[in-house]
Amino acid sequence: MASLAPRGSAGAQMPHILHEPHPDADIAIGIMAHNEEGNIGHLLDGVVRQSVDARIRRVIVMADGCTDRTCDIVTEHAAADQRIELVARSERHGKVDAINRFIKMVDQPLCIVTSADLAFHPSMVERLTAPFADPRIGVVGARAVPINTPETFVGFTINLMWTLHHDVSLIEPKMGEICAFRNVIDGLDPMTLNDESAVQHEIALRGYRAAYAPEALFQNCGPGNLRDFVEQRTRWIVANLSVQRDYNMSVPTMKSRHVLPATLKYLRRDWRRAHWFAGAALVELYARVRARAEFAAIGRRHGKFHVWKPIATTKTIAEKKL
């Protein structure tokens, strides 16, 4: 099947060209993986059992410097389903490098890029790609459902963070750990620190809009302790700051006018845990201060954030139905 629109070179300005909707367009899914033996089999099972199974033509696992059984597990699944492919590198080059190689490999009209430490709702792909029926839409974000219990402070903070992400995305779409996009770009700036925002930026340059699919659900796991949570938030905020610098584009979840009203709404609803809201705000403030210091210390072409050290406590996906 032909692409929905012609490719353009990364970063090139193109006119606002709209195309007829293709509700049955073929899909290629790229799974970015580094040492994901604990979840990759579960994820692949969910990917090939989607409600739009017939539209998923390729499922490519980009294994980046894996030293565990990730590649073996993918190979076993590939033997059972010819759509699954393994592309492995012995050394780590980072997620953006893997995304760029995936984009160059596929010619399906729609692409989905995902991390490997997730689980798909059975209709996630169908709901994530539905907005492309509107020819103005070029990139779509999904909704994360954390498995962390909100009965601990860290779990409460993680659930609050993703709830706010959802509320903000309803106002101004923000991409997250999964995004779908029209196959119209050649790749991303290899030095970008925020792959999902880079996709959104490149798609916007080609005249398309972003959308959010709140019913496209996937599970993820937030950090298991406060230290790991701060580490993860610091990384994400550094990446968001890089978006502001490199693309002159504000990340919606960094905008107080979006975040504060949503937070107050949940505070009024759950006022008995006001001390946890206050604690979460202090943790976020600390992470932002720390991130700004980290960001000031790295140059445009350097920094430890291009290849992240995995956070082990985020690598658990519970057997819990969405």
N, C-alpha and C positions, 0 to 999 in steps of 0.2 A: 504494500500500500504506500502511496506517495505521501510525503510530508505535508503537514497542514500549511506550511509556509516555507519559503526558501531559507536556508541557513544564511547567517551573516557573520562576518568576522567579529571576534570578541571585542567589545568596546566600540564598534563602529556605529555611527548614526544611520538610521534607516527611516524611511518615510512611514507614516501611519497607515499600514496596509492591513485590512481586515479580510478574513476568509470565512467561507461558509462553515457552519458547525459540522463536525463529524462525530455524532454520538456513539458510533461503533468503532472508533479509531483504535488501532493496535497500540499496545503498551509494552515498553521495555522497563524493567525494574533493575536498578543497580543497588546492591547491598554492600556498604563499605564496612569492612571487618578487620579487626586486629585482635587476635586471641579471644575468640567468642565461642569456644567449644561448649560452654554451658547453655547457650541459647540459640545458636545458629540452626540447629536441626528443628527446633520448635518454630522458629521464624519461617524457615522454608516450608514447613508443613502448612503454616497459615497462609503463606503467599500463594501456593499452588491450589489452595482450596477456596479461593475467593469466589464471590457470586458472579464475577465477570471473568471466570477462568479462561474462557475461549479467546478473550481479547489479549491476554497476557502471552506474548510471543517469546520473550527472552527474560530470563532471571539470571543476572550475572553477579556473582559474588567476587568483589575485588578484595582479595586477601592481601593485606599489607604487612609484610614482615611477621607473619604468624609463627609462633614457636610451639603451639599446643596442637590439639587435634582438629582445629577448625577445618583445615583443608581436607583431611580424611573424611570428615562428616559431610562436607559439601560434595565430595566425590561419590560417596555412597548415595546421596540424594540424586545426583546427576545421573547415576546409573538407572534410577527408577523413573526419571522424568527428563526427557531430552531437552527441555527448555532451560534447564539449570546448567550453568557453566561456571567453571572456576578459572579465575585469572589471578595467579599468585606471584608475588614478588618476595624475594628472600629478605630484603631489607625494607625498613619503613621509609616511606616517602611522604606520608601524610594524606589526609582525607581529600584535599583539593586536587592533588595529583591523581588520586584514584578516580575522582569524579570526572576529571578531564579525559582520562583514558576511556572511561565508560562512555562518555558522550561521543567520542570518536569511533567507537565500536558499533553503535546502533543506528538504525535508520527508521525505527518505528516513529510514528507521528507524535506520540506522547511518551515522556520519560518520567519515571519516579525514582528519586534518590532517597535512600533511607540508611540510617545507622543499623547495625546488626544486633544491638542490645534492646530490641523492642519486640512487641507482639501485635499482630494485626487483628482487628475485628473482621469477621467474615465478609462484611460488605464495605470494608475500608476503601479498597481501590475503586469500587463502583462509585461511592459517594465523593471520593477525592477528585475523580475525573469528570463528574457530572457538570461542574461549572464550565467546562470547555464547550458545552453546547452554545454558550454565548461567544461569538467570534472575537469579542473584545478582550476576553480573559486569556492571559498567557501563562500564569503561574498560580498555583493553589496550595494553601497550607492546610494541614490536618490538626486534629485536637488530641492532645496528650491526656491520658488518664493515669496518674501515678498509682502504683500499687502500695506505696507507703501508707501506713496507718496514720490518720490525723490525731491519734490519741497520745502521741509523744510530741514534744516541742519541735524537733527536727521534721517529723512527719507532717505536723500541722503547717510548718513554714513551707515545706515543699508543695503541699496541696494548695496552700494559699497562692504561692507563686504561679502555679499552672492555672489556677482558677482566674487569676488576674490576667494571665497571658490570653486566656480564652475571651474574657470580657473586652480586653483591649483589641483583640483581633476582630471582634464583631464590629468595632468602630473603624479600625484601620488595620487591614490584614498584615500579619507578620508571619513569616515562615518559621518553622521549627525543625524538629529532628527528621521530619519527612516533608518533602515538597514534590509536587508534580508540575511539569512545565512542558510547553510545546517545544518540539525538537527543532529549534530555529537558531541555536547558538553553537559556536564552535568550541566554547570552553570558557573557563574563568581565569582571572588574573592568578597565576600560580602562587603569588605571595599574599593573597587575601587571607585574612584571619577569620572571616565569617562567610562560609560557603553559601548558606541559604540566602543571605542578603545579597551576595554577589550574583546569584542566579536571578533574584528579583530585579536587581539593577540592570543586568544584561537584557532581560526580557523587556523591561520598561523602555530601554533604548530602541527597541524594535516596535514601539507603539502599542504595547499591550498593557493591560491592567492586571493587578493582583486580586485574588479572591481568597476567602477563608471558607472552608467546608466544616462547620461545627459538628456535623454528624459523621464525619470521617474519623473514626476513633482508633487510637492505638494505645497500648499500654507501655509505660516506661517505668523505670525504677530510679528514684532520686537517691542521693547519698545517704549512707546509713548512720552518719555521725556529723556533728557540727563542723569539725575540722574539714572533712571532705566537702561538705556543703559550701563552706566559704571558699575553698579552693575552686570548686566548679563555678560558683557565681563570679569569682574574680576573673576566671578565663572568659566567661561569656561576656562580662562587661568590657574587658579589654577588646574582645572581638567587636562589640557594639561601638566602642569608641573608634575603632579602625574604620568602621563603615562611615561614620560621620566625617572622618578625615579624608578617606580615599574617594568616597562617592558623593560627598556633600548631601548625605541622606540621613535623616534622623530615624532611629529605630523606635517604633511606636511604644514599646515597653519602657523606654527611657524618658518618656514624656510625662511629666507630673500631672498635666491636665487630663490625661487618660487614667493614670494609675491611682491617683488619690481619690477621686469619686468612687471608683470601684472598691477600693479598700475600705472606705467609710461605709459603703453599703453592707459589706460583710461584717464589719465591726458592730454596726447597729443590730445585725441579726444574731450575732454571737458575742454579745457584750460581756458575758461572764468570763470570757477568755481574753479580755482586753490586755492583760499583762503579756500574753503570748503575742498579740498583735504588736505591742510596743517592743517586745524582744525581737520579733521578726524585722521590724523597721530598723532597729539598731544594728542587727546583723547585716542587713542590706546596706546601710550607711557605711559600715566598716568595709564591706566588700567593695563598695564604689570608691572609697578613699584609697584602698589598697590597689584597686585596679588602675586608678589614675596614676598612681606612683609607678606601677609596673609599666603602664603604657608610655609614660614619659621617658622611661629608661630604655625602651626598645626603639630601633630605627625602622624605617619603612621596609627594609629588606632583611631584617634580622629579628631574632626573638624565639623564645622557647615554645611559643604557642602554635607554630606551624605543625609540629608533631607533638601532640599532647601525650603526657604520661597517663595511662588509664587509671581511673578511680575504681578500685575493686568493688567497693560497696554499691556501685550502680549497675552491677552485672547480674542481678537476680531478677528474673521475671517469674512471678508467681503463677501457679495454675489456677487462674481466676478468670471467670467469663465476663466479658464486657456486655 
